Amino acid sequence: MNQFEANNNENKNSTFLSRRDALLALGSLSLVTALTGLLRETMRFLTPPLSQARPSTLIAGLPTEFPSGELTPLAEGPVFIGRDEAGLFALSAVCTHLGCTVARSGEGLTCPCHGSRFAIDGANLTGPAARPLPYLALKLSDEGLVEVDLNQGVEPTFRLKLTSG
């Protein structure tokens, strides 16, 4: 090979990427893209869904709207209203793991986000949630409607005593 051909080959290599370098760059870019997507989806999985600002109290309705022995979900917010022989009680429907809204499932409650299961009384059956669902304060408004205080927890034994219905 003469001097001219050697210089010409050197110029070609310095101006253009070799096939190996181009494939390496393309592979690296693909790997970075895949890892970025994986990280984004992992973070989305680990964080609860964004919720809008909620009021501190909810009007649940008339005490007669809640049948005895049933756990009734409220359409207005993440709360179940239950009724037993002692009176009415409110059970939060917000999972104690990451804040998703639990739903009725068979004989209990299930978190659709990560699979925590709760008994009908809010007791934690399986994780990842480590705590039971909290009970919330109830009171009767001046109009005779049941009000739920979303910011005030109460003991599981709390019941709103009813005089009739």
C-alpha positions, -999 to 999 in steps of 0.1 A, spaced: 0 0 0 14 33 -10 14 65 11 -16 80 -8 -38 50 -1 -28 49 36 -37 86 40 -69 81 22 -79 52 45 -70 73 75 -92 102 64 -121 78 58 -118 64 93 -115 98 109 -145 113 91 -170 85 93 -180 62 121 -171 26 115 -199 1 112 -189 -12 146 -190 22 162 -224 30 147 -239 -3 159 -224 4 194 -239 39 195 -273 26 184 -272 -2 209 -263 22 237 -291 46 227 -316 16 228 -304 5 262 -307 41 277 -342 44 262 -353 10 276 -338 18 311 -355 53 311 -389 37 303 -384 10 329 -376 36 356 -406 58 346 -430 28 348 -414 17 381 -420 51 396 -455 52 383 -462 18 400 -447 29 433 -466 62 436 -503 65 443 -526 80 417 -530 118 420 -562 128 436 -580 160 435 -586 182 465 -614 168 486 -637 184 511 -632 178 548 -668 166 553 -692 146 532 -730 145 533 -738 108 532 -776 110 532 -804 101 555 -798 74 581 -826 53 566 -806 50 534 -781 26 550 -795 -10 555 -785 -29 586 -758 -55 581 -745 -38 549 -715 -18 540 -726 9 515 -700 28 494 -705 65 490 -705 80 455 -693 113 469 -660 101 483 -639 72 494 -660 61 523 -682 31 532 -711 36 556 -720 6 576 -749 -1 600 -752 -27 627 -774 -31 658 -753 -4 676 -758 23 649 -740 38 619 -702 38 613 -680 51 586 -650 32 572 -624 49 550 -620 34 516 -585 47 512 -559 19 513 -533 24 541 -505 13 518 -503 40 491 -538 57 491 -557 39 464 -594 35 468 -604 0 479 -635 -17 465 -659 -45 475 -646 -79 465 -665 -110 476 -668 -110 514 -642 -82 519 -624 -52 504 -595 -52 479 -571 -26 468 -569 -26 430 -534 -10 429 -513 -35 448 -537 -62 460 -540 -55 497 -571 -73 512 -592 -62 541 -621 -78 560 -655 -62 559 -647 -45 592 -615 -29 577 -591 -54 594 -560 -60 573 -559 -95 559 -530 -94 534 -504 -68 525 -486 -48 513 -508 -26 535 -497 -31 571 -525 -13 589 -563 -17 589 -587 8 573 -594 37 596 -629 45 610 -641 81 605 -663 104 627 -700 107 619 -726 131 631 -761 142 622 -766 176 607 -793 200 616 -813 187 586 -810 151 599 -784 140 573 -754 119 581 -721 138 578 -687 121 576 -656 140 588 -628 128 565 -602 143 587 -612 129 621 -605 93 629 -624 74 656 -621 41 674 -635 11 656 -662 8 683 -676 43 676 -712 42 664 -736 70 656 -766 61 677 -799 64 659 -832 70 677 -853 56 649 -851 39 614 
